[in-house]
Amino acid sequence: MSNTQELQILNHLKKHKYITSWEAIQEYRITRLSARIYQLREKGHNIITNHITENGKTFAEYNLINTALLKEKD
């Protein structure tokens, strides 16, 4: 099950560049996004976490960093 969820999250990140827990719940019914992000990081994907505060609420937004683009800039 996790493997499919990881793939869904990875594909979303590749297409949209970021995802939040709310998006993961609404679009994929994934309630443990941070666990899937951890697994993707363990597999070598460069994903950063931004903490965003809106209306007094703080949530995480996960962003996929394209390492190929970073290497081109060096």
Secondary structure, DSSP 4 states (H G I P E B T S, - for coil): -HHHHHHHHHHHHHHHSEEEHHHHHHHH--S-HHHHHHHHHHTT--EEEEEEEETTEEEEEEEE--HHHHHHH-
